[in-house]
């Protein structure tokens, strides 16, 4: 089942992978770029850092993207639905 892109920061924090929201959001942006077909330079240490963080929650940005994430638009729609249920 795909993961909501907007849920990734909280997943990283909950799993103890990162300790702050800034680091979590930065790492989630790598997942978003990967899902949109960006060529990530895996020879860079920063890319490998974010890859390692994402792998801890089951997302490997080295592998070809195969629908592991909902799109940004779908994520927003799902979040809006969640919020309407809570309200």
C-alpha positions as CSV (number, residue, x, y, z in Angstrom):
1,X,0.0,0.0,0.0
2,X,1.4,3.4,-0.9
3,X,2.5,5.8,1.8
4,X,1.2,9.4,2.0
5,X,4.1,11.7,1.3
6,X,2.8,14.1,3.9
7,X,3.0,11.3,6.5
8,X,6.7,10.6,6.0
9,X,8.1,13.3,8.4
10,X,6.0,12.0,11.3
11,X,6.9,8.4,10.4
12,X,10.6,9.3,10.6
13,X,10.1,11.0,13.9
14,X,8.0,8.2,15.4
15,X,10.5,5.6,14.3
16,X,13.3,7.6,16.0
17,X,15.1,8.0,12.7
18,X,15.3,11.8,13.1
19,X,14.8,14.0,16.2
20,X,13.3,17.2,14.6
21,X,10.8,18.2,12.0
22,X,13.4,20.1,9.8
23,X,15.4,16.9,9.3
24,X,12.2,14.9,8.7
25,X,10.9,17.2,6.1
26,X,14.2,17.5,4.3
27,X,14.4,13.7,4.1
28,X,10.8,13.4,2.9
29,X,11.6,15.8,0.1
30,X,14.1,13.3,-1.2
31,X,11.3,10.8,-1.4
32,X,9.1,13.2,-3.2
33,X,11.8,14.0,-5.8
34,X,12.4,10.3,-6.3
35,X,8.7,9.7,-6.8
36,X,8.6,12.4,-9.4
37,X,11.5,10.9,-11.4
38,X,14.4,13.1,-10.3
39,X,17.8,11.6,-10.8
40,X,19.3,11.5,-7.3
41,X,23.1,11.4,-7.1
42,X,23.8,8.4,-4.9
43,X,27.5,9.2,-5.0
44,X,26.8,12.1,-2.6
45,X,26.9,11.5,1.1
46,X,23.9,13.7,1.7
47,X,21.8,11.6,-0.7
48,X,23.0,8.4,1.0
49,X,22.1,9.9,4.4
50,X,18.5,10.5,3.3
51,X,18.4,7.1,1.6
52,X,19.4,5.4,4.9
53,X,16.8,7.3,6.8
54,X,14.1,6.4,4.3
55,X,15.1,2.8,4.2
56,X,14.4,2.6,8.0
57,X,10.7,3.3,7.2
58,X,10.6,1.0,4.2
59,X,11.3,3.3,1.3
60,X,14.4,2.8,-0.9
61,X,15.2,5.6,-3.2
62,X,17.9,3.6,-5.0
63,X,15.3,1.3,-6.5
64,X,13.1,2.4,-9.4
65,X,9.9,4.1,-8.2
66,X,6.9,1.8,-8.4
67,X,4.1,3.7,-6.8
68,X,5.3,3.5,-3.2
69,X,4.0,7.0,-2.5
70,X,0.7,8.7,-3.2
71,X,1.1,11.8,-5.3
72,X,1.3,15.1,-3.6
73,X,-2.2,15.9,-4.8
74,X,-3.6,12.6,-3.6
75,X,-1.9,13.1,-0.2
76,X,-3.5,16.5,0.2
77,X,-6.9,15.0,-0.7
78,X,-6.5,12.1,1.7
79,X,-5.4,14.5,4.5
80,X,-8.4,16.7,3.9
81,X,-10.7,13.6,4.2
82,X,-9.0,12.6,7.4
83,X,-9.5,16.1,8.8
84,X,-13.2,16.1,7.9
85,X,-13.7,12.8,9.7
86,X,-12.0,14.2,12.8
87,X,-14.0,17.5,12.8
